[in-house]
Amino acid sequence: AQTVTQSQPEMSVQEAETVTLSCTYDTSESDYYLFWYKQPPSRQMILVIRQEAYKQQNATENRFSVNFQKAAKSFSLKISDSQLGDAAMYFCAYRSAVISVYSGGGADGLTFGKGTHLIIQP
Amino acid sequence: DADVTQTPRNRITKTGKRIMLECSQTKGHDRMYWYRQDPGLGLRLIYYSFDVKDINKGEISDGYSVSRQAQAKFSLSLESAIPNQTALYFCATSEQGAGVLGEQFFGPGTRLTVL
């Protein structure tokens, strides 16, 4: 079974500064997806960024980027130019790529970390 | 209109009552999921369904049952609710097949309180 660990229960950053949220995972698979989801007080789960394990290039989405280190099983999220609207819970998640394609022979679903509460100070 | 909807959005019930949470989707996805979120624990998978005839237990299925009434509908039932089932419940959907990139799409969540 896979596990996802977020070691920072809470982080705080000044508005306009840069912050990095940490995530490590454990898996024996070679093909998988990694995600960062944002959960604001509205409680909606919003996809922030996605990384395919077979891609060496780190994913970026505007102010959000990841540092994906496959050998180290590390997947950190960097938020640049932090804004007040970035305040939320952030969850790192893992999903097997094989099960995403084929419905037999394994368990599906996302495996989540426990989350990091990000506070933006004005 | 939202692609994944959940009803009710909030529910308070008493210990021992039967309760059903419903999920509907207009995305046309085959796969549907139920997750539970507890403070400090992230989201955990309760049940998932590959299609109408294929339902599977997740990490924490004890005390829950599900029904996939149609491709678009997936219900979660608590046969006899207990206080430690107080949580936020999410329904999610995903496509199946190569090139899909694995994303799951979440409903708005149902806040369930069992007194």
Interface residues (C-beta under 8 A of the other chain):
Chain A: V4 P9 Y33 F35 R43 Q44 M45 L47 R50 E52 F91 R95 A97 S100 V101 S103 A107 D108 G109 L110 T111 F112 G113 K114 G115
Chain B: R31 Y33 Y35 G40 L41 G42 L43 R44 L45 Y48 F50 D51 D54 N56 G58 E59 L88 F90 A92 S94 Q96 G97 A98 V100 L101 G102 E103 Q104 F106 P108 G109 R111
